[in-house]
Amino acid sequence: MPRPRQCRRIRFRPQAHYFKPQGIPLRALEVIELSLEEAEAIRLKYVLELDQVTAAQRMKTSQSTFQRILSTALKKIAGALIRGQAIKIISEK
Protein backbone atom coordinates (compact mmCIF):
# COMPACT_ATOMS: atom_id res chain seq x y z
CA MET A 1 0.00 0.00 0.00
CA PRO A 2 1.50 3.37 -0.98
CA ARG A 3 2.23 6.03 1.57
CA PRO A 4 -0.56 8.65 1.89
CA ARG A 5 0.07 12.01 0.22
CA GLN A 6 0.83 14.88 2.53
CA CYS A 7 -1.04 18.16 2.22
CA ARG A 8 1.04 20.83 0.54
CA ARG A 9 0.48 24.51 1.11
CA ILE A 10 -0.81 26.31 -1.96
CA ARG A 11 -1.39 30.05 -1.77
CA PHE A 12 -2.36 30.55 -5.38
CA ARG A 13 -5.70 30.51 -7.13
CA PRO A 14 -5.45 31.23 -10.85
CA GLN A 15 -7.71 33.82 -12.44
CA ALA A 16 -7.67 31.86 -15.67
CA HIS A 17 -7.87 28.06 -15.84
CA TYR A 18 -7.11 27.56 -19.54
CA PHE A 19 -4.27 28.82 -21.73
CA LYS A 20 -4.33 28.00 -25.42
CA PRO A 21 -2.82 29.02 -28.74
CA GLN A 22 -4.57 31.97 -30.34
CA GLY A 23 -6.87 31.32 -33.27
CA ILE A 24 -7.51 27.62 -32.61
CA PRO A 25 -10.76 26.56 -30.93
CA LEU A 26 -10.27 24.75 -27.61
CA ARG A 27 -12.29 21.78 -28.86
CA ALA A 28 -9.67 21.21 -31.57
CA LEU A 29 -6.73 21.14 -29.13
CA GLU A 30 -5.26 18.46 -26.95
CA VAL A 31 -5.37 19.63 -23.32
CA ILE A 32 -2.47 19.17 -20.89
CA GLU A 33 -3.44 19.26 -17.21
CA LEU A 34 -1.28 21.21 -14.75
CA SER A 35 -2.07 20.68 -11.06
CA LEU A 36 -2.36 23.55 -8.60
CA GLU A 37 0.78 22.35 -6.82
CA GLU A 38 2.69 22.45 -10.11
CA ALA A 39 1.39 25.97 -10.79
CA GLU A 40 2.37 27.00 -7.25
CA ALA A 41 5.90 25.61 -7.74
CA ILE A 42 6.26 27.64 -10.97
CA ARG A 43 4.95 30.75 -9.18
CA LEU A 44 7.32 30.41 -6.22
CA LYS A 45 10.42 29.64 -8.30
CA TYR A 46 9.97 31.89 -11.34
CA VAL A 47 7.50 34.63 -10.38
CA LEU A 48 8.58 35.25 -6.78
CA GLU A 49 12.16 34.16 -7.67
CA LEU A 50 12.67 32.11 -4.51
CA ASP A 51 15.43 29.53 -4.23
CA GLN A 52 14.26 25.92 -4.12
CA VAL A 53 14.89 25.43 -0.40
CA THR A 54 12.78 28.46 0.54
CA ALA A 55 10.07 27.57 -1.97
CA ALA A 56 9.94 24.00 -0.64
CA GLN A 57 9.57 25.32 2.91
CA ARG A 58 6.69 27.56 1.79
CA MET A 59 4.95 24.57 0.23
CA LYS A 60 5.64 22.46 3.36
CA THR A 61 7.51 19.81 1.36
CA SER A 62 11.07 18.60 0.99
CA GLN A 63 13.46 20.20 -1.48
CA SER A 64 13.67 17.00 -3.52
CA THR A 65 9.87 16.75 -3.77
CA PHE A 66 9.69 20.42 -4.77
CA GLN A 67 12.29 19.75 -7.50
CA ARG A 68 10.25 16.80 -8.78
CA ILE A 69 7.03 18.89 -8.87
CA LEU A 70 8.83 21.76 -10.62
CA SER A 71 10.45 19.46 -13.17
CA THR A 72 7.11 17.83 -14.02
CA ALA A 73 5.46 21.24 -14.41
CA LEU A 74 8.19 22.58 -16.70
CA LYS A 75 8.08 19.45 -18.84
CA LYS A 76 4.30 19.80 -19.28
CA ILE A 77 4.47 23.52 -20.08
CA ALA A 78 7.36 23.12 -22.54
CA GLY A 79 5.57 20.27 -24.30
CA ALA A 80 2.35 22.26 -24.57
CA LEU A 81 4.15 25.31 -25.99
CA ILE A 82 6.12 23.31 -28.56
CA ARG A 83 3.21 21.11 -29.64
CA GLY A 84 0.58 23.89 -29.62
CA GLN A 85 -1.54 22.28 -26.90
CA ALA A 86 -3.87 23.92 -24.39
CA ILE A 87 -2.95 24.02 -20.69
CA LYS A 88 -5.65 23.51 -18.06
CA ILE A 89 -4.94 24.24 -14.39
CA ILE A 90 -6.88 21.73 -12.29
CA SER A 91 -7.58 21.62 -8.56
CA GLU A 92 -6.70 17.96 -7.94
CA LYS A 93 -7.38 14.61 -9.52
C-alpha positions as CSV (number, residue, x, y, z in Angstrom):
1,M,0.0,0.0,0.0
2,P,1.5,3.4,-1.0
3,R,2.2,6.0,1.6
4,P,-0.6,8.6,1.9
5,R,0.1,12.0,0.2
6,Q,0.8,14.9,2.5
7,C,-1.0,18.2,2.2
8,R,1.0,20.8,0.5
9,R,0.5,24.5,1.1
10,I,-0.8,26.3,-2.0
11,R,-1.4,30.1,-1.8
12,F,-2.4,30.5,-5.4
13,R,-5.7,30.5,-7.1
14,P,-5.5,31.2,-10.8
15,Q,-7.7,33.8,-12.4
16,A,-7.7,31.9,-15.7
17,H,-7.9,28.1,-15.8
18,Y,-7.1,27.6,-19.5
19,F,-4.3,28.8,-21.7
20,K,-4.3,28.0,-25.4
21,P,-2.8,29.0,-28.7
22,Q,-4.6,32.0,-30.3
23,G,-6.9,31.3,-33.3
24,I,-7.5,27.6,-32.6
25,P,-10.8,26.6,-30.9
26,L,-10.3,24.8,-27.6
27,R,-12.3,21.8,-28.9
28,A,-9.7,21.2,-31.6
29,L,-6.7,21.1,-29.1
30,E,-5.3,18.5,-26.9
31,V,-5.4,19.6,-23.3
32,I,-2.5,19.2,-20.9
33,E,-3.4,19.3,-17.2
34,L,-1.3,21.2,-14.8
35,S,-2.1,20.7,-11.1
36,L,-2.4,23.6,-8.6
37,E,0.8,22.4,-6.8
38,E,2.7,22.4,-10.1
39,A,1.4,26.0,-10.8
40,E,2.4,27.0,-7.3
41,A,5.9,25.6,-7.7
42,I,6.3,27.6,-11.0
43,R,4.9,30.8,-9.2
44,L,7.3,30.4,-6.2
45,K,10.4,29.6,-8.3
46,Y,10.0,31.9,-11.3
47,V,7.5,34.6,-10.4
48,L,8.6,35.2,-6.8
49,E,12.2,34.2,-7.7
50,L,12.7,32.1,-4.5
51,D,15.4,29.5,-4.2
52,Q,14.3,25.9,-4.1
53,V,14.9,25.4,-0.4
54,T,12.8,28.5,0.5
55,A,10.1,27.6,-2.0
56,A,9.9,24.0,-0.6
57,Q,9.6,25.3,2.9
58,R,6.7,27.6,1.8
59,M,4.9,24.6,0.2
60,K,5.6,22.5,3.4
61,T,7.5,19.8,1.4
62,S,11.1,18.6,1.0
63,Q,13.5,20.2,-1.5
64,S,13.7,17.0,-3.5
65,T,9.9,16.8,-3.8
66,F,9.7,20.4,-4.8
67,Q,12.3,19.8,-7.5
68,R,10.3,16.8,-8.8
69,I,7.0,18.9,-8.9
70,L,8.8,21.8,-10.6
71,S,10.4,19.5,-13.2
72,T,7.1,17.8,-14.0
73,A,5.5,21.2,-14.4
74,L,8.2,22.6,-16.7
75,K,8.1,19.4,-18.8
76,K,4.3,19.8,-19.3
77,I,4.5,23.5,-20.1
78,A,7.4,23.1,-22.5
79,G,5.6,20.3,-24.3
80,A,2.4,22.3,-24.6
81,L,4.2,25.3,-26.0
82,I,6.1,23.3,-28.6
83,R,3.2,21.1,-29.6
84,G,0.6,23.9,-29.6
85,Q,-1.5,22.3,-26.9
86,A,-3.9,23.9,-24.4
87,I,-3.0,24.0,-20.7
88,K,-5.7,23.5,-18.1
89,I,-4.9,24.2,-14.4
90,I,-6.9,21.7,-12.3
91,S,-7.6,21.6,-8.6
92,E,-6.7,18.0,-7.9
93,K,-7.4,14.6,-9.5
